[in-house]
Amino acid sequence: MKKLAVLLGSILLILGFCMNVSAVGETDASDDITQGISIGVAVYNPDDAQTKAFRKYYEEYLGEAFNAHFIYSNALGTWEDEKAFVEELHAMGVKGIISSQSLDREAVIKLCEEYGMYYIFGSSSLSDDVFDKLKDSPSFLGTIGASDESEMQGGAGMAEFFASGDTAKEHGYLVCTGGAGMGNEMHRLRGLAMLEKLAEVYGFTYKIPAEELVQVTEITEAENDADVKITILPGFPYLGPLEESTGELLSTGDYDTMMSTMVVNSQMDAVREAEKTTGIDIRVGAIDCFTDEAYEYFNGIYNGGRQELDYLVGRYGACVAPAFAAICNAYAGYAEDFRDNGEAFRMNQSLWTASSVDEFNELYNLSVSMYDNTYSAADIMKVLKEFNPDATFEDFKEFAER
């Protein structure tokens, strides 16, 4: 990848910054991570499309611009996996972690306090009660993600898109709730909004309240007094029977719509097989990211030109830039300067929605261009106190919430 033109005028500053930051966390770090800044990235699945989109931005853009090295976890399926990853980073001398999901939030922050490490949720949110328990920890920098309102709007908009106009109640819905029943607040909000909007559109009442249905941890029928077919399918990709269960359920012919609170890539083979078996054109919606894979699904690259993804709510690869900036400021000794009245911060970013090929392609192209405009390296440096001594928390908030 060619050198970033935007940094040519600031290369000396960058080199000076990298030397300053790497000194904070080198201690026992191995040779391959002692150059520049090293950051751990905790993910539930390294092969997830959204993870790949973020990784592309981290490594191909930030890595080159700031001499940054990112150390990824393997799939974190248990708290023991997460704890082992934190301990591995600590042994390397790495002082900061950007996370999208934690299996035990209180425990991981406590462990980071013990090791003198920084931790930030770079693309997700926490419930109020969990956030309140963590906000005073000096190791917990904060969260950067969509607001609760945006998450719920995303789920509700998808359900309305698929259900509106179905006066004959002919559609059947498979609602994939991800980790909603395992403490993932984003998935809970999205799934709850989907279920509530379906009830509103069709005018029915669930036999079990939607607030309970969204948090089930086993396949559950969402029975209602209008007999609209709705089934809840919980679980994360690759970490359980999600893919197999998707195929089994869709192949019954009871569903023509699959809505997911997360990425659907691992389920698409099951969708294709079910379409062949049943002859049903299954509509698919996801809350994910504007990734290369999503581009392929919308544009039918590998399916004879037929659109496979019908609705997408999501972020863009560069949205993790503020989390990187927060870690950099903390490494350089300015963590306290970027707290919200002495507490961890909560930053809200917007979600984008695409309900057609043209709409998706426009937003996809914009997401790629954000590398060089909204979250360019030059803009990042404006909120890094090492470059700009006048940078304030208010500047950072404005930058993060674009």
Protein Blocks (a to p, Z undefined) as FASTA:
>chain_A
ZZdfklmmmmmmmmmmmmmmmmmmnmmacfklmgcjadddddfblkbmklmmmmmmmmmm
mmmmnopacddddddfbfklmmmmmmmmmmnopabdcdfbdfblmlmmmmmmmnopacdd
fbbccdfklmmmmmmpmklnbdcdddfklmmmmmmmmmmmmmgoplnopaccdddekjmm
nopaklmmmmmmmmmmmmmmnopacfbdfklmmmpcbdcddddfkopacdddeddehiac
klmmmmmmmmnopacbdcdfbdfklmmmmmmmmmmmnopacdddddddddfklmmmmnom
mngopafbfbdcdddfklmmmmmmmmmmmmnopmmmmcgehiacdddddddddfbfklmm
mmmmmmmmmmmmmmgfklmmmmmmklmmmbcfklmmmmmmZZ
